[in-house]
Amino acid sequence: MTGHTTARQRLTAELLDALRTDGGVRVVTGEPGCGRTTFLDHAARLFRGGPVRHVRADGVRELDEALRTAGPLLVCVDDADLWDAPSRAALARTAARIRETAVRTTLLLTVANHRPPPPELADLPVLRLGPLAPGDAALLIRERADSAVDPAVREELISAAEGNPALLLALVRRLSPDQLGGRRALPRPPADGEVLADVAGDRLPGDPRGLLLTTAAAARATGEEEADAALVLRAAHAAANAPLPDLLTRGEGRLRFRSALMARAVYATASSEDRRAAHLALAEAATGQEDLLPLLHRAWAVSAPAPTVAASLAAAATDPSSPAPPALRRRALTRAADLTPDEAERARRHLAAAEQALLAGHAADALRLLDRARGRSTPAAVRGGAELLRGAVLLADGPVEDARESFLLAADLLPPPAAARATLGAADAAWSAGDPTACLSALAPTHTPRTLPLAEACVRVPKQPGSCDAPTCRCGRSCGTLPTNPPPDGDPSSDHRDGMRAVLLARFDLAATPLRRVVENGLHGTDPDRLLRSAAAALMLGDVTSARRAGARALAAARTSGSAALEPRALEYLAYAELRAGRHQLARTHAEEGLRAAERAGQRNTAAHHHAVLALAASIEGEADLVAEHAEEALRTARRHGLAQAATLAHWAAARADLGAGRPREAAQRLGPLVRPGARRGHFAVWMLAVPCFVEAAASAGRPQHAAALVEDFALWAACGADPQAPSQLLRCRALLAGPDTADELYLSALDRHDDTVGDFERARTELLYGKWLRRRRRLREARTRLEEARLGFERCGAPLWAQQAAAELRAGGAAPNPAPAASSGAGDLARLTPQQLRIARYVAAGATNREVALSLSVSTRTVDYHLRNVFATLGLRSRVELVRLVEQEEKTGARL
């Protein structure tokens, strides 16, 4: 795969880097077709320390001789599980020698995972090859396909292959150029028994007792990797202690295939009669369990069409009292649709299945089901529901302008209650895109209100180019009217629409009542979607306490109901609320978790917002490489999908990192376009948050005149009450631009206002700037007090680079700063590491690979490798073993990591 470093290649390089220091052994395993041999070949190409030996079963003696030679050596053994037992035993003895002695040899063995591991190799450390990442799978298709591949076809092939490289290539080979190009229909299913049998090869054993097929059928119905062991054994008429075929494994009352590919192959290669018989047996064995499961098996036991079975299954799948998770409901509704002869009813069931797929976090499946919901006789309400759902999918993972158009089309097709949800969705999409005109248009009232002219309503935020021409209109928004009468019947969607519109028109006085109703209504319920609206409304009001409470409850509700699609959104609101409250470390924790959840659910837009939060948190902690990485990840998606809000936050994070590193000129250059009027101004709901950083950067760079007008604009924003940090920040901004006769009082007033809000970082920034101001006026004793307070504040909130600024100012004033608490308490060498280096050191000392650390911290393996090299250099270590010893020693002595 030239020109692109794949995740598999990075994993190989990381493994070699980890093992080459002291030598080591890894058993590389994975299912058939996962690329074990390719992994070894790539390791051989990457190894630069010395010779590479590929050893066969008869070469163990040759290997022992090679180990006696000096210098590094890489030994590759493919399919070690196929060796005879004596050869495997000899290989295991050699591996033990490598692990126990200081020989500089790396030994890589490959073993298939679709059967039990050889006992001789069972104690060796294992590296499991997971599925290909979607991007790497797309690259493999592009390299191996002989003709152009339609994007929709590519996505379906990637989904059908489930990350298995050999299966993906087999699917590509079987398609004609017209099928690859999307001009002819694909075979259904794309991965049928013939293709799966080809990839499985001769690994499929006989199944005289039917345990393999019954287990595969049980997993096929539920979509899970495991099946209830008792249910399968009853259905197969097998004893509870019956021995299992090698392809199966049992644990905690569950049966599962060792290889997902083999499970698919067993099911797909069985005859249709045998598959139906297995499902029927499972349905009869499941009597007495929840209604949906036996119904689902009975549905798989019949051939289409079967309207009565389909109706019963659909009713059970849509029963709100059923405990079935969304993924199981989705499979039941899809099967019900397959058995439904009526086109309109089939479309309804595909739509219902798509809703459950989205809740389960399977956005790509939801889109495919929505495509199947189309038809000539599809009712308008179903078409509208499909567009409403498509808009929701695209809002989380697609161009937000496309999402807005889908929502608007849905609003035209749906009756009033659902149409109101569609218009709110369109407003959300326009908000993400940073388009206030489109946002106001979507929020236009549907009833006839008493109104105020826009010129009377908009006086509180600065005018932007392209706004209305009314002399007193300074909103920078589109012209319109603002309702002043309450919405009818206390409709929550109407409350949110009117409150959001008032915010856009800068009428925070009129926004407070409807938005407060949204907050309270959401907090008094358990509906995750209403709780998310409650969190959004609280953030617009500046009520970060309620926003955090609503976000936390939404997260709990999403997890309780199994709504994987809502979990990353709830974590997004939680992370933003913590940022607004000045708790950046909590924001980081939520964003790291939210990023993993968003990536699992395929929500790239939501992931971009989490990357932006992580960039902002890293800009406080002074970790420039993390700021750059997360900001670039956020911007990559923001540029492709039109996410103005995420882009603004990412640029702000990069500028704040410059400011923390003592580069005010660069920070001012980054922030200027974001905060000053013009076409490049940042997102309308975010740019004001970056103004204090720009004022500080401009003043520190000797260009205070560039910031004067913005301070007055910021004063209007601070007066709105939507940002708890703004009043103290405003006083600090005024102090930065004030003359010597008034700056002193302004700094003191700013510090007094900081007492009204939580968060050490903003207060420490004010203390630092005040201390600088005092030092330059030779008021050294006062300056030292302020600078020492700033340094301690930065240390408390984990901002070491900013603390270094305060320490430098103390030294410039002739005072040595007090020792850091870690140093004074006798902390060891680990106290010299940055916060991120400490986190990585702890993970590595616990035995995590670089890849596992990267997944835990939501960063790239390249970043982990970079930090780990710095850890080794800072601490003077040569290996991971030495790091483990150091961490254990300092933990025993009570050193704080």
PyMOL commands that set and color helices and strands:
alter all, ss='L'
color gray80, all
select helices_A, chain A and resi 7-20+36-46+57-67+80-82+85-100+119-121+134-144+151-161+165-174+177-180+193-203+211-222+229-235+260-269+272-285+292-300+307-317+326-338+343-359+363-372+380-397+400-413+416-433+436-442+454-457+488-490+492-504+508-523+528-541+544-561+567-580+584-601+604-621+624-641+644-660+664-675+687-700+704-706+708-720+726-737+740-754+760-776+780-796+800-812+821-824+829-832+835-845+850-857+861-875+880-892
alter helices_A, ss='H'
color red, helices_A
select strands_A, chain A and resi 24-30+52-54+73-77+105-112+126-128+226-228+248-251+254-257+451-453+481-483
alter strands_A, ss='S'
color yellow, strands_A
deselect
rebuild
show_as cartoon
